Amino acid sequence: MTTTSRRALLGVGLAGGAGALAGCTSGRDPAPAGDTPSTSASTSAAAMPGRGDLDVPDFDPRDWSSVRDQFPLPTDRAQFAAFVLSPHTAQVSAAIDHHRARLDTDTEAALLEGQALEEAVRRAAASYAGGSPGQFALTDSTTTGISLMYGGLDLAPGDEVLTTTHDFYSTEAALRLLALRTGAGLRPTTLYDDPATATVDQLTSRLADAVTDRTRVVAVTWVHSGTGVRLPITEIAAVVAEANRDRSGSERIRFCVDGVHGFAAVDVDLPDLGCDFLAAGTHKWLFGPRGTGVLWGRDWQPLTELIPTFSGPGEAQRMTPGGYHDFEHRWALSEAFAFHERIGRDRVVARTVEQASALKEGLAEVDGIRVVTPRDPEVSAGIVCVDVRGMLPADAVAALREQGVVASATPYRQSYLRLGPSIVTSPEEVDAAVQAVSGLV
Ligand SMILES: Cc1ncc(COP(=O)(O)O)c(C=O)c1O
C-alpha cells in the first residue's frame, strides 16, 4: 500500500467513522489474530506517527524511589489503595498532554494518525503481556471487556455457564444478561469456604467437579477482589481442555476470565494461562491511563461484536468498540506498558508480592486481626484482605487514613479491610501499615 492510500484509509477509519469502514468490519472474516510481529514497547512508541516531539520524563528503572517519584501521589501517606484506580505516572501524563494538545489544535490530523496509534498500543500490549497484537482489543475498562466477552457469546436454552460465588458485580450482571438473552442457565459454584486455607488442588478440583455435559462457558475471576484469592487459571484451563477433548463446535467450553487483579500483578504471558478470553482494565495494577483496558482473545471467532468498531480491519479491531473516545488516554497506554517493560514485569511483580507477603506475615501475628487472603503466593497476588475484630472495614479505613495509611474496604456483602502493596509503596511503608493496623484492635 502506498503512503497516500494508507493515509487515506487511516483518514476514513477514524475521521470518517463507521460508515466508511463498512467494508472492513461487516463480516466474521477469518482473521489474522497475530498478524503483526511484536516489537518492544519503547521502540514502537518512539516510531509511531503522532508521537512527534513527545518527550517523556526519564527515570531510573533500577531505583525504586525513582520509580515512586514518577507518581504524583503525596508521600506523606502510604498509598495502599493506588491499584483501585491508577494515579497517572509522569510518563502517562506527558503522553496524555501531548495527544490532547494535538486533538485540541488539529483534531483532523490527530485522528488521521489514530489508527496507527492504536496499533502501537496493541504492539506494546503484546510485547508486555505476550501473544500477538491481533489478540488485543482495546476497551475502556474491565467491565467493558467483560460485557464484550459474555455479551458476544452465542448459547442456547439448556446450555450452562459454570461460574463462581466469588466474582465481582460486573461478571455477575453480565452473566445474568447472557442468561436472559440466550435462555442458558447459570451454575454458581463455591470454590472455597475459608479463603485463607485455599489451595491450588482444592480450587481446581471444586471447579472440575462442577463441570457437566451442559457446561458451555467457564466464567471466573483470576484474583478475587473480595478475598485476595488467586485462582490457578492454568490448572483450570487443563480441566477445561480435558472436558473439551471429545467435544466439538457449539458443545465446546469457552474459558473466560476477569483478569484485572492479576494483570501486572502476576508474572505470566497471557497465552500461557490457557484461557480463551481475558478482560482487564489497564487502570489498576498497570497504572495506565484511567478509562483504558484490554480484552485478550486467543481466537476471536466465537465472539460477535456488540458495538460497531471505528478501528479498521482485523479481528481485534472488530472487537474494539467504536465511537469517538477520549483518545488521548487510549493512545497514552503505550507509555504505561513501556514504563513496566523498562522496570521489568518480573521485578514489578516481585516487588508487589514481597510486600504482600511481608504484610500478611506481620499481620498474622496480631491478636484480633485475621488475615483473610492466603499466605501462599501461588493462590494470591497483590491484594491483602483482613478482618479487624469488632470494627467495620469502613471505620478501619477512616482510622488508618488518620495515621497516614490509605487503604480501602472491599465492595462485597462480606466486606473486609483491603491493602494493596505495589510499586507505589515500600517495605518501610508495609512495616508502618502493620503497626497502624495492629493499633486498631
Ligand atoms: C474483580 C473486579 N473486576 C472488575 C472490576 C471493575 O473494573 P473496571 O473499573 O476496570 O471496570 C473490579 C473493581 O473495580 C474488580 O474488583
The ligand as an SDF file (V2000), in Angstrom:
LIG
                    3D

 16 16  0  0  0  0  0  0  0  0999 V2000
  -12.6220   -8.2730   40.1340 C   0  0  0  0  0  0  0  0  0  0  0  0
  -13.0210   -6.9580   39.5360 C   0  0  0  0  0  0  0  0  0  0  0  0
  -13.4460   -6.9320   38.2650 N   0  0  0  0  0  0  0  0  0  0  0  0
  -13.8120   -5.7810   37.6650 C   0  0  0  0  0  0  0  0  0  0  0  0
  -13.7660   -4.5840   38.3490 C   0  0  0  0  0  0  0  0  0  0  0  0
  -14.1860   -3.3320   37.6340 C   0  0  0  0  0  0  0  0  0  0  0  0
  -13.0920   -2.8360   36.9320 O   0  0  0  0  0  0  0  0  0  0  0  0
  -13.2550   -1.6610   35.8800 P   0  0  0  0  0  0  0  0  0  0  0  0
  -13.4570   -0.4290   36.6660 O   0  0  0  0  0  0  0  0  0  0  0  0
  -11.9830   -1.6520   35.1290 O   0  0  0  0  0  0  0  0  0  0  0  0
  -14.4310   -1.9900   35.0410 O   0  0  0  0  0  0  0  0  0  0  0  0
  -13.3440   -4.5690   39.6980 C   0  0  0  0  0  0  0  0  0  0  0  0
  -13.2690   -3.3600   40.5320 C   0  0  0  0  0  0  0  0  0  0  0  0
  -13.1370   -2.2810   40.2220 O   0  0  0  0  0  0  0  0  0  0  0  0
  -12.9660   -5.7900   40.2880 C   0  0  0  0  0  0  0  0  0  0  0  0
  -12.5510   -5.8220   41.5700 O   0  0  0  0  0  0  0  0  0  0  0  0
  1  2  1  0
  2  3  1  0
  2 15  2  0
  3  4  2  0
  4  5  1  0
  5  6  1  0
  5 12  2  0
  6  7  1  0
  7  8  1  0
  8  9  2  0
  8 10  1  0
  8 11  1  0
 12 13  1  0
 12 15  1  0
 13 14  2  0
 15 16  1  0
M  END
$$$$
